[in-house]
Amino acid sequence: MQGIVTNNQTLDICPRPASSSLMSASEELDTNFNFAQSQSELFDVYPQPPSQLKFNSIITSEWGDVYYPSPKPTGEIKERGRIHKDGIWHRSVQVWVVQKDECNNDVRVLLQRRSKYKDTHPNLLDVSCAGHVNSGDDILQSTMRELEEELGGNGCIREYYSIEDIQQSKAFIGTSSIKGSTAKFGTFHCQEYQDVFILWWKQDVPLETRLFAPLVHEEVAGFEILSGKKMIRRLRDSDEELVPRSTEYVNALEAAFGC
C-alpha cells in the first residue's frame, strides 16, 4: 500500500473501504453546510426601519440619528439561525468589484455564484463579495475579512488593496427584507442593513475570474464577469439567476457605477 511517512507514522493515501469510523455522506454534507456558514454565529440586533415602506430602501439623513449616517444596534445579540428564521434585523457588508470599460461607456462587474450549501439564495449569482458582520466587529475590518475569504485565495486582495481603500469605496447603506426557502434550512426571512462598497479594480490589470479564489470553497461556487449595463438590466427584469434587489438598491448601484 502506498503511503506518506510523517514522524515515523504512515498515512495511507489509497482509498479506504467504508467503515463506521468514516463520515457518512450525510455527515460530510452537514460538514460542508457548516463550512459555508455556522448557524451559531452571533450577530448584533438592529432596530427595524422607521416604517415598512423603508424595508427595501436606501438610508438618508431623513431617517434620523438612530439610522443615519450608520444604524445603531439595540444591544441584543442573536444566533444566525434565529436571525434568519425570525426576520430579525442585522448587519451585512457587500462589495462590488468593478472595472471601467471606457470603450463601451460601461463597467465590468465581478459576480460570485453562491455555494449550494448557503442558507439563503444557494446557487444564485450575487455581489462580488458579501458577508454578515459578527457581533462587536468593525464594519471595515469585516469587509476586508470577507474580501480575503471569498476572493483572496490567490493573494490578489492583499496585493492590491488596503483597509483605507475599502474605507474610501463606501457607496451607501441599504435595507433589504427578503423571504425564501431552501431544501436544507427551510424558510428564511433575511432582513439586513447592507453596507455597500464599490471597489474599483486596478485599471492596468485586466479583471479576470482566474485572479480570484475563495479560501473556503464551500462558500463560493465560482465567478463570472458581466457588463454593468447588462447586469442592471437583468436585475430590473427580476432575472431568477440573480439574487433579487430592490428598485432603490438597483438605482443606487447604477448611479455608483456611472454607466
C-alpha positions as CSV (number, residue, x, y, z in Angstrom):
1,M,0.0,0.0,0.0
2,Q,1.3,3.4,-0.9
3,G,1.7,6.0,1.9
4,I,3.4,9.1,3.2
5,V,5.7,8.7,6.2
6,T,5.5,11.5,8.7
7,N,7.1,11.3,12.2
8,N,7.5,7.6,11.8
9,Q,3.8,7.1,11.0
10,T,2.5,6.1,7.6
11,L,-0.6,7.9,6.4
12,D,-2.5,5.9,3.8
13,I,-3.3,7.7,0.5
14,C,-5.2,4.8,-1.0
15,P,-9.0,4.8,-0.8
16,R,-10.2,3.1,2.4
17,P,-13.2,0.7,2.5
18,A,-16.3,2.2,4.0
19,S,-16.4,1.9,7.8
20,S,-18.2,3.2,10.8
21,S,-15.2,5.5,11.6
22,L,-15.6,7.4,8.4
23,M,-18.1,10.2,7.8
24,S,-21.3,9.1,6.1
25,A,-22.5,11.0,3.0
26,S,-25.0,12.9,5.1
27,E,-22.3,13.8,7.8
28,E,-20.0,15.1,5.1
29,L,-22.8,17.1,3.6
30,D,-23.6,18.6,7.0
31,T,-19.9,19.5,7.4
32,N,-20.0,21.3,4.1
33,F,-23.0,23.3,5.2
34,N,-21.2,24.2,8.4
35,F,-18.2,25.4,6.4
36,A,-20.4,27.6,4.3
37,Q,-21.9,29.2,7.4
38,S,-22.3,28.4,11.1
39,Q,-25.9,28.7,12.4
40,S,-24.4,29.6,15.8
41,E,-22.6,32.7,14.7
42,L,-23.6,35.7,16.8
43,F,-25.0,38.9,15.3
44,D,-25.9,42.2,16.8
45,V,-29.6,43.0,16.5
46,Y,-30.7,46.3,14.9
47,P,-34.0,48.2,15.1
48,Q,-36.3,47.7,12.2
49,P,-36.6,50.7,9.8
50,P,-38.9,53.6,10.9
51,S,-41.7,52.3,8.6
52,Q,-42.4,49.3,6.4
53,L,-42.1,51.5,3.3
54,K,-38.4,51.7,4.1
55,F,-37.8,47.9,4.4
56,N,-36.2,47.9,0.9
57,S,-34.7,51.3,0.6
58,I,-31.6,53.5,1.0
59,I,-30.8,55.2,4.3
60,T,-30.8,59.0,4.2
61,S,-30.4,61.8,6.8
62,E,-34.2,62.0,6.9
63,W,-34.2,58.7,8.8
64,G,-32.8,60.4,12.0
65,D,-29.8,59.7,14.3
66,V,-30.7,56.1,15.1
67,Y,-30.1,55.1,11.4
68,Y,-28.0,57.9,9.8
69,P,-25.1,58.0,9.0
70,S,-24.9,54.5,10.3
71,P,-27.6,52.3,12.1
72,K,-27.1,51.7,15.8
73,P,-27.5,48.2,17.3
74,T,-30.0,47.7,20.1
75,G,-27.6,45.9,22.4
76,E,-29.2,42.4,21.8
77,I,-27.3,39.6,20.3
78,K,-28.8,36.6,18.5
79,E,-27.6,33.5,16.7
80,R,-27.6,33.4,12.9
81,G,-30.1,30.6,12.7
82,R,-32.6,32.5,14.8
83,I,-31.9,35.8,13.0
84,H,-32.8,34.2,9.6
85,K,-35.8,32.3,10.9
86,D,-37.5,35.2,12.8
87,G,-36.6,38.0,10.4
88,I,-34.5,39.9,12.9
89,W,-32.7,42.9,11.5
90,H,-28.9,42.6,11.4
91,R,-25.9,44.0,9.5
92,S,-24.0,42.8,6.4
93,V,-21.4,44.1,4.0
94,Q,-21.4,43.9,0.2
95,V,-18.5,44.7,-2.1
96,W,-19.0,45.1,-5.9
97,V,-15.6,44.7,-7.7
98,V,-15.8,46.7,-10.9
99,Q,-13.5,48.0,-13.7
100,K,-14.2,50.8,-16.1
101,D,-14.8,49.9,-19.7
102,E,-14.2,53.2,-21.4
103,C,-14.6,51.8,-24.9
104,N,-18.2,50.9,-24.3
105,N,-19.1,53.6,-21.7
106,D,-19.7,50.8,-19.3
107,V,-18.2,48.9,-16.4
108,R,-17.2,45.2,-16.0
109,V,-18.6,43.6,-12.8
110,L,-17.3,40.6,-11.0
111,L,-20.1,38.3,-9.7
112,Q,-19.8,35.3,-7.5
113,R,-22.0,32.2,-7.7
114,R,-23.2,31.4,-4.3
115,S,-22.4,27.9,-3.0
116,K,-25.2,25.3,-3.0
117,Y,-24.5,25.0,0.8
118,K,-25.6,28.6,1.6
119,D,-28.7,29.0,3.8
120,T,-30.0,31.9,1.7
121,H,-30.1,32.1,-2.2
122,P,-28.0,29.0,-2.9
123,N,-26.6,28.7,-6.4
124,L,-27.6,32.2,-7.5
125,L,-25.3,34.9,-9.0
126,D,-24.6,37.6,-6.4
127,V,-22.5,40.6,-5.5
128,S,-18.7,40.0,-5.8
129,C,-18.3,39.6,-2.1
130,A,-20.7,39.7,0.8
131,G,-20.9,38.6,4.5
132,H,-22.5,39.3,7.8
133,V,-21.0,41.5,10.5
134,N,-20.5,39.4,13.6
135,S,-21.4,40.8,17.0
136,G,-19.0,43.6,18.1
137,D,-17.0,43.5,14.8
138,D,-15.9,46.7,13.0
139,I,-17.5,47.2,9.6
140,L,-14.3,47.9,7.6
141,Q,-12.4,45.0,9.2
142,S,-15.4,42.7,8.5
143,T,-15.4,43.9,4.9
144,M,-11.7,43.2,4.4
145,R,-12.0,39.8,6.1
146,E,-14.8,38.8,3.7
147,L,-12.8,40.0,0.7
148,E,-9.9,37.9,1.7
149,E,-12.1,34.8,2.5
150,E,-14.3,34.9,-0.6
151,L,-11.9,36.4,-3.3
152,G,-8.4,36.5,-1.9
153,G,-7.3,32.9,-2.1
154,N,-4.8,33.8,-4.9
155,G,-3.5,36.8,-2.9
156,C,-5.0,39.5,-5.2
157,I,-6.8,41.4,-2.4
158,R,-3.8,41.8,-0.1
159,E,-1.6,42.7,-3.1
160,Y,-3.8,45.5,-4.4
161,Y,-5.9,46.8,-1.6
162,S,-5.6,48.2,2.0
163,I,-8.2,49.0,4.6
164,E,-8.0,52.6,3.6
165,D,-9.0,51.6,0.0
166,I,-12.1,49.9,1.5
167,Q,-13.0,52.9,3.6
168,Q,-12.9,55.2,0.5
169,S,-15.0,52.8,-1.6
170,K,-18.1,53.1,0.7
171,A,-21.1,53.9,-1.5
172,F,-24.3,53.7,0.5
173,I,-26.3,51.7,3.2
174,G,-29.4,50.0,2.1
175,T,-32.1,47.9,3.7
176,S,-33.3,44.5,2.4
177,S,-36.2,42.4,3.5
178,I,-36.5,39.1,1.6
179,K,-38.3,35.8,2.3
180,G,-37.5,32.5,0.7
181,S,-36.7,28.8,1.4
182,T,-34.1,26.2,0.9
183,A,-34.3,22.4,1.0
184,K,-31.7,22.2,3.8
185,F,-32.8,25.1,6.1
186,G,-36.4,25.6,5.2
187,T,-38.0,29.0,5.2
188,F,-35.9,32.1,5.8
189,H,-36.7,35.8,6.3
190,C,-33.5,37.8,5.9
191,Q,-33.7,41.4,6.9
192,E,-30.5,43.4,6.7
193,Y,-28.8,46.7,6.8
194,Q,-26.3,46.4,4.0
195,D,-23.1,48.5,3.8
196,V,-22.4,48.6,0.1
197,F,-18.9,49.3,-1.3
198,I,-17.8,49.9,-4.9
199,L,-14.2,48.7,-5.2
200,W,-12.7,49.9,-8.4
201,W,-10.3,47.3,-9.9
202,K,-6.8,48.5,-10.8
203,Q,-7.0,49.9,-14.3
204,D,-3.8,48.4,-15.6
205,V,-4.7,44.8,-14.5
206,P,-7.5,43.1,-16.6
207,L,-10.4,42.0,-14.4
208,E,-10.5,38.2,-14.9
209,T,-12.1,35.5,-12.9
210,R,-8.9,33.5,-12.7
211,L,-7.5,36.1,-10.4
212,F,-9.9,35.2,-7.6
213,A,-10.4,32.1,-5.4
214,P,-12.2,31.6,-2.1
215,L,-10.2,30.5,0.9
216,V,-13.2,28.3,1.9
217,H,-14.5,26.6,-1.2
218,E,-17.8,25.7,0.4
219,E,-18.7,29.4,0.5
220,V,-18.3,30.2,-3.2
221,A,-19.1,28.0,-6.3
222,G,-17.4,30.2,-8.9
223,F,-17.2,33.6,-10.5
224,E,-18.5,35.4,-13.6
225,I,-18.0,38.8,-15.2
226,L,-20.8,40.8,-16.7
227,S,-21.1,44.3,-18.2
228,G,-22.7,46.7,-15.7
229,K,-25.4,47.7,-18.1
230,K,-26.4,44.1,-18.7
231,M,-26.4,43.2,-15.0
232,I,-28.5,46.3,-14.1
233,R,-31.0,45.3,-16.8
234,R,-31.2,41.7,-15.6
235,L,-31.8,43.0,-12.0
236,R,-34.6,45.3,-13.2
237,D,-36.1,42.3,-15.1
238,S,-36.0,40.2,-11.9
239,D,-33.8,37.6,-13.5
240,E,-34.2,34.4,-11.4
241,E,-30.5,33.6,-11.8
242,L,-29.5,36.7,-9.7
243,V,-30.1,37.4,-6.0
244,P,-33.0,39.9,-6.1
245,R,-32.5,43.6,-5.3
246,S,-35.0,46.4,-4.7
247,T,-35.6,49.1,-7.2
248,E,-34.0,51.6,-4.8
249,Y,-30.9,49.5,-4.5
250,V,-30.5,49.0,-8.3
251,N,-30.9,52.7,-8.8
252,A,-28.2,53.5,-6.3
253,L,-26.0,50.8,-7.8
254,E,-26.4,52.2,-11.3
255,A,-25.6,55.7,-10.1
256,A,-22.4,54.4,-8.4
257,F,-21.3,52.5,-11.5
258,G,-21.8,55.6,-13.6
259,C,-22.9,53.5,-16.6
